[in-house]
Protein backbone atom coordinates (compact mmCIF):
# COMPACT_ATOMS: atom_id res chain seq x y z
CA UNK A 1 0.00 0.00 0.00
CA UNK A 2 1.20 3.46 -0.85
CA UNK A 3 1.67 5.90 2.01
CA UNK A 4 -0.86 8.70 2.40
CA UNK A 5 -0.06 12.18 1.11
CA UNK A 6 1.98 14.36 3.44
CA UNK A 7 -1.07 16.45 4.33
CA UNK A 8 -4.68 16.05 3.34
CA UNK A 9 -5.18 19.73 2.57
CA UNK A 10 -4.36 21.32 -0.75
CA UNK A 11 -3.33 24.94 -0.85
CA UNK A 12 -3.66 27.52 -3.61
CA UNK A 13 -5.80 25.47 -5.97
CA UNK A 14 -8.14 27.21 -8.33
CA UNK A 15 -11.83 26.98 -7.58
CA UNK A 16 -14.12 26.13 -10.43
CA UNK A 17 -17.85 26.47 -10.74
CA UNK A 18 -20.34 23.72 -11.30
CA UNK A 19 -19.58 20.98 -13.78
CA UNK A 20 -22.11 19.32 -16.09
CA UNK A 21 -24.30 16.54 -14.80
CA UNK A 22 -23.47 13.04 -15.99
CA UNK A 23 -24.82 11.79 -19.30
CA UNK A 24 -27.31 8.94 -19.55
CA UNK A 25 -24.52 6.74 -20.98
CA UNK A 26 -22.32 7.62 -18.02
CA UNK A 27 -25.04 6.75 -15.50
CA UNK A 28 -25.69 3.44 -17.31
CA UNK A 29 -21.95 2.76 -17.33
CA UNK A 30 -21.59 3.37 -13.59
CA UNK A 31 -24.50 1.05 -12.85
CA UNK A 32 -23.13 -1.59 -15.26
CA UNK A 33 -19.66 -1.52 -13.66
CA UNK A 34 -21.19 -1.84 -10.19
CA UNK A 35 -23.43 -4.73 -11.24
CA UNK A 36 -20.52 -6.50 -12.96
CA UNK A 37 -18.72 -6.42 -9.59
CA UNK A 38 -21.68 -8.04 -7.85
CA UNK A 39 -22.40 -4.93 -5.78
CA UNK A 40 -25.61 -4.69 -3.76
CA UNK A 41 -25.17 -1.46 -1.77
CA UNK A 42 -23.69 1.88 -2.81
CA UNK A 43 -22.73 4.91 -0.77
CA UNK A 44 -22.92 8.04 -2.88
CA UNK A 45 -20.69 11.05 -2.33
CA UNK A 46 -20.90 14.37 -4.09
CA UNK A 47 -20.11 18.01 -4.04
CA UNK A 48 -23.04 20.26 -3.24
CA UNK A 49 -23.47 21.80 -6.68
CA UNK A 50 -26.73 21.24 -8.57
CA UNK A 51 -25.08 19.09 -11.25
CA UNK A 52 -23.30 16.88 -8.70
CA UNK A 53 -26.55 16.34 -6.79
CA UNK A 54 -28.41 15.61 -10.05
CA UNK A 55 -25.78 13.06 -11.01
CA UNK A 56 -25.94 11.06 -7.78
CA UNK A 57 -29.73 11.29 -7.78
CA UNK A 58 -29.73 9.76 -11.29
CA UNK A 59 -27.34 7.01 -10.18
CA UNK A 60 -29.60 6.30 -7.18
CA UNK A 61 -32.72 6.05 -9.35
CA UNK A 62 -31.08 3.63 -11.81
CA UNK A 63 -29.45 1.63 -9.04
CA UNK A 64 -32.65 1.22 -7.02
CA UNK A 65 -34.68 0.49 -10.17
CA UNK A 66 -32.53 -2.63 -10.58
CA UNK A 67 -33.03 -3.69 -6.96
CA UNK A 68 -29.86 -2.17 -5.53
CA UNK A 69 -29.69 -0.35 -2.20
CA UNK A 70 -28.28 3.09 -1.38
CA UNK A 71 -26.54 2.93 2.00
CA UNK A 72 -26.03 6.69 2.29
CA UNK A 73 -25.51 9.93 0.36
CA UNK A 74 -22.91 12.29 1.76
CA UNK A 75 -22.21 15.74 0.35
CA UNK A 76 -19.14 17.88 0.91
CA UNK A 77 -18.39 21.57 0.39
CA UNK A 78 -15.85 22.93 -2.07
CA UNK A 79 -14.04 24.64 0.79
CA UNK A 80 -13.78 23.50 4.38
CA UNK A 81 -11.34 23.44 7.26
CA UNK A 82 -10.60 19.73 6.89
CA UNK A 83 -13.43 17.60 5.39
CA UNK A 84 -12.98 15.22 8.34
CA UNK A 85 -16.66 15.16 9.35
CA UNK A 86 -17.76 14.37 5.80
CA UNK A 87 -15.03 11.75 5.34
CA UNK A 88 -16.00 9.94 8.54
CA UNK A 89 -19.67 9.95 7.61
CA UNK A 90 -18.87 8.74 4.08
CA UNK A 91 -17.06 5.71 5.50
CA UNK A 92 -19.41 4.97 8.40
CA UNK A 93 -21.65 2.78 6.26
CA UNK A 94 -20.38 -0.47 4.86
CA UNK A 95 -21.23 -0.31 1.16
CA UNK A 96 -19.94 -2.71 -1.43
CA UNK A 97 -18.85 0.30 -3.47
CA UNK A 98 -18.57 4.07 -3.21
CA UNK A 99 -19.59 6.40 -6.07
CA UNK A 100 -18.17 9.95 -6.11
CA UNK A 101 -18.68 13.08 -8.20
CA UNK A 102 -18.46 16.82 -7.95
CA UNK A 103 -16.24 19.71 -8.91
CA UNK A 104 -12.60 18.67 -8.95
CA UNK A 105 -11.19 20.79 -6.08
CA UNK A 106 -13.77 19.61 -3.55
CA UNK A 107 -13.46 15.99 -4.75
CA UNK A 108 -9.67 16.16 -4.42
CA UNK A 109 -9.84 17.62 -0.91
CA UNK A 110 -12.40 15.03 0.18
CA UNK A 111 -10.38 12.20 -1.35
CA UNK A 112 -7.17 13.33 0.31
CA UNK A 113 -9.00 13.45 3.66
CA UNK A 114 -10.40 9.95 3.03
CA UNK A 115 -6.88 8.65 2.36
CA UNK A 116 -5.46 10.41 5.40
CA UNK A 117 -8.11 9.61 7.99
CA UNK A 118 -10.35 6.67 7.03
CA UNK A 119 -10.32 3.07 5.80
CA UNK A 120 -11.66 4.20 2.40
CA UNK A 121 -10.19 2.45 -0.63
CA UNK A 122 -9.87 3.90 -4.11
CA UNK A 123 -10.19 0.35 -5.48
CA UNK A 124 -13.74 0.20 -4.09
CA UNK A 125 -14.77 3.47 -5.73
CA UNK A 126 -16.24 4.60 -9.04
CA UNK A 127 -16.01 8.24 -10.09
CA UNK A 128 -17.70 10.20 -12.86
CA UNK A 129 -16.22 11.70 -16.01
CA UNK A 130 -15.54 15.11 -14.46
CA UNK A 131 -12.85 13.45 -12.36
CA UNK A 132 -11.34 11.55 -15.33
CA UNK A 133 -9.14 14.54 -16.03
CA UNK A 134 -5.42 13.94 -15.39
CA UNK A 135 -5.21 17.37 -13.74
CA UNK A 136 -8.00 16.42 -11.30
CA UNK A 137 -6.37 13.09 -10.48
CA UNK A 138 -3.02 14.85 -10.02
CA UNK A 139 -4.54 16.94 -7.21
CA UNK A 140 -4.63 13.71 -5.19
CA UNK A 141 -1.84 11.82 -6.94
CA UNK A 142 -2.51 8.71 -9.00
CA UNK A 143 -0.03 6.81 -6.84
CA UNK A 144 -2.65 7.01 -4.08
CA UNK A 145 -5.57 6.04 -6.32
CA UNK A 146 -4.62 2.50 -7.35
CA UNK A 147 -7.70 0.63 -8.54
CA UNK A 148 -9.92 3.73 -8.80
CA UNK A 149 -12.45 3.19 -11.57
CA UNK A 150 -14.26 5.85 -13.53
CA UNK A 151 -16.77 6.07 -16.31
CA UNK A 152 -16.54 8.68 -19.04
CA UNK A 153 -19.42 10.55 -20.68
CA UNK A 154 -19.73 7.88 -23.39
CA UNK A 155 -20.02 5.06 -20.83
CA UNK A 156 -16.47 3.71 -21.17
CA UNK A 157 -14.72 2.63 -18.00
CA UNK A 158 -11.14 3.42 -17.01
CA UNK A 159 -9.02 2.34 -14.06
CA UNK A 160 -5.95 3.74 -12.35
CA UNK A 161 -3.28 1.03 -12.55
CA UNK A 162 0.39 1.50 -11.71
CA UNK A 163 -0.23 5.23 -11.33
CA UNK A 164 -1.71 5.60 -14.82
CA UNK A 165 -5.25 6.12 -16.02
CA UNK A 166 -5.90 3.13 -18.29
CA UNK A 167 -8.92 2.88 -20.57
CA UNK A 168 -11.21 -0.07 -20.17
CA UNK A 169 -14.07 -1.62 -22.05
CA UNK A 170 -17.19 0.28 -23.00
CA UNK A 171 -20.11 -0.88 -20.91
CA UNK A 172 -22.60 -3.00 -22.85
CA UNK A 173 -25.48 -1.20 -21.12
CA UNK A 174 -24.03 2.23 -21.85
CA UNK A 175 -23.71 1.34 -25.55
CA UNK A 176 -27.41 0.47 -25.88
C-alpha positions as CSV (number, residue, x, y, z in Angstrom):
1,X,0.0,0.0,0.0
2,X,1.2,3.5,-0.8
3,X,1.7,5.9,2.0
4,X,-0.9,8.7,2.4
5,X,-0.1,12.2,1.1
6,X,2.0,14.4,3.4
7,X,-1.1,16.5,4.3
8,X,-4.7,16.0,3.3
9,X,-5.2,19.7,2.6
10,X,-4.4,21.3,-0.8
11,X,-3.3,24.9,-0.9
12,X,-3.7,27.5,-3.6
13,X,-5.8,25.5,-6.0
14,X,-8.1,27.2,-8.3
15,X,-11.8,27.0,-7.6
16,X,-14.1,26.1,-10.4
17,X,-17.8,26.5,-10.7
18,X,-20.3,23.7,-11.3
19,X,-19.6,21.0,-13.8
20,X,-22.1,19.3,-16.1
21,X,-24.3,16.5,-14.8
22,X,-23.5,13.0,-16.0
23,X,-24.8,11.8,-19.3
24,X,-27.3,8.9,-19.6
25,X,-24.5,6.7,-21.0
26,X,-22.3,7.6,-18.0
27,X,-25.0,6.7,-15.5
28,X,-25.7,3.4,-17.3
29,X,-22.0,2.8,-17.3
30,X,-21.6,3.4,-13.6
31,X,-24.5,1.0,-12.9
32,X,-23.1,-1.6,-15.3
33,X,-19.7,-1.5,-13.7
34,X,-21.2,-1.8,-10.2
35,X,-23.4,-4.7,-11.2
36,X,-20.5,-6.5,-13.0
37,X,-18.7,-6.4,-9.6
38,X,-21.7,-8.0,-7.9
39,X,-22.4,-4.9,-5.8
40,X,-25.6,-4.7,-3.8
41,X,-25.2,-1.5,-1.8
42,X,-23.7,1.9,-2.8
43,X,-22.7,4.9,-0.8
44,X,-22.9,8.0,-2.9
45,X,-20.7,11.1,-2.3
46,X,-20.9,14.4,-4.1
47,X,-20.1,18.0,-4.0
48,X,-23.0,20.3,-3.2
49,X,-23.5,21.8,-6.7
50,X,-26.7,21.2,-8.6
51,X,-25.1,19.1,-11.3
52,X,-23.3,16.9,-8.7
53,X,-26.5,16.3,-6.8
54,X,-28.4,15.6,-10.0
55,X,-25.8,13.1,-11.0
56,X,-25.9,11.1,-7.8
57,X,-29.7,11.3,-7.8
58,X,-29.7,9.8,-11.3
59,X,-27.3,7.0,-10.2
60,X,-29.6,6.3,-7.2
61,X,-32.7,6.0,-9.4
62,X,-31.1,3.6,-11.8
63,X,-29.5,1.6,-9.0
64,X,-32.6,1.2,-7.0
65,X,-34.7,0.5,-10.2
66,X,-32.5,-2.6,-10.6
67,X,-33.0,-3.7,-7.0
68,X,-29.9,-2.2,-5.5
69,X,-29.7,-0.3,-2.2
70,X,-28.3,3.1,-1.4
71,X,-26.5,2.9,2.0
72,X,-26.0,6.7,2.3
73,X,-25.5,9.9,0.4
74,X,-22.9,12.3,1.8
75,X,-22.2,15.7,0.4
76,X,-19.1,17.9,0.9
77,X,-18.4,21.6,0.4
78,X,-15.9,22.9,-2.1
79,X,-14.0,24.6,0.8
80,X,-13.8,23.5,4.4
81,X,-11.3,23.4,7.3
82,X,-10.6,19.7,6.9
83,X,-13.4,17.6,5.4
84,X,-13.0,15.2,8.3
85,X,-16.7,15.2,9.4
86,X,-17.8,14.4,5.8
87,X,-15.0,11.7,5.3
88,X,-16.0,9.9,8.5
89,X,-19.7,10.0,7.6
90,X,-18.9,8.7,4.1
91,X,-17.1,5.7,5.5
92,X,-19.4,5.0,8.4
93,X,-21.7,2.8,6.3
94,X,-20.4,-0.5,4.9
95,X,-21.2,-0.3,1.2
96,X,-19.9,-2.7,-1.4
97,X,-18.9,0.3,-3.5
98,X,-18.6,4.1,-3.2
99,X,-19.6,6.4,-6.1
100,X,-18.2,9.9,-6.1
101,X,-18.7,13.1,-8.2
102,X,-18.5,16.8,-8.0
103,X,-16.2,19.7,-8.9
104,X,-12.6,18.7,-8.9
105,X,-11.2,20.8,-6.1
106,X,-13.8,19.6,-3.5
107,X,-13.5,16.0,-4.7
108,X,-9.7,16.2,-4.4
109,X,-9.8,17.6,-0.9
110,X,-12.4,15.0,0.2
111,X,-10.4,12.2,-1.3
112,X,-7.2,13.3,0.3
113,X,-9.0,13.5,3.7
114,X,-10.4,10.0,3.0
115,X,-6.9,8.6,2.4
116,X,-5.5,10.4,5.4
117,X,-8.1,9.6,8.0
118,X,-10.3,6.7,7.0
119,X,-10.3,3.1,5.8
120,X,-11.7,4.2,2.4
121,X,-10.2,2.4,-0.6
122,X,-9.9,3.9,-4.1
123,X,-10.2,0.4,-5.5
124,X,-13.7,0.2,-4.1
125,X,-14.8,3.5,-5.7
126,X,-16.2,4.6,-9.0
127,X,-16.0,8.2,-10.1
128,X,-17.7,10.2,-12.9
129,X,-16.2,11.7,-16.0
130,X,-15.5,15.1,-14.5
131,X,-12.9,13.4,-12.4
132,X,-11.3,11.6,-15.3
133,X,-9.1,14.5,-16.0
134,X,-5.4,13.9,-15.4
135,X,-5.2,17.4,-13.7
136,X,-8.0,16.4,-11.3
137,X,-6.4,13.1,-10.5
138,X,-3.0,14.9,-10.0
139,X,-4.5,16.9,-7.2
140,X,-4.6,13.7,-5.2
141,X,-1.8,11.8,-6.9
142,X,-2.5,8.7,-9.0
143,X,0.0,6.8,-6.8
144,X,-2.7,7.0,-4.1
145,X,-5.6,6.0,-6.3
146,X,-4.6,2.5,-7.3
147,X,-7.7,0.6,-8.5
148,X,-9.9,3.7,-8.8
149,X,-12.5,3.2,-11.6
150,X,-14.3,5.8,-13.5
151,X,-16.8,6.1,-16.3
152,X,-16.5,8.7,-19.0
153,X,-19.4,10.6,-20.7
154,X,-19.7,7.9,-23.4
155,X,-20.0,5.1,-20.8
156,X,-16.5,3.7,-21.2
157,X,-14.7,2.6,-18.0
158,X,-11.1,3.4,-17.0
159,X,-9.0,2.3,-14.1
160,X,-5.9,3.7,-12.3
161,X,-3.3,1.0,-12.5
162,X,0.4,1.5,-11.7
163,X,-0.2,5.2,-11.3
164,X,-1.7,5.6,-14.8
165,X,-5.3,6.1,-16.0
166,X,-5.9,3.1,-18.3
167,X,-8.9,2.9,-20.6
168,X,-11.2,-0.1,-20.2
169,X,-14.1,-1.6,-22.1
170,X,-17.2,0.3,-23.0
171,X,-20.1,-0.9,-20.9
172,X,-22.6,-3.0,-22.9
173,X,-25.5,-1.2,-21.1
174,X,-24.0,2.2,-21.8
175,X,-23.7,1.3,-25.6
176,X,-27.4,0.5,-25.9
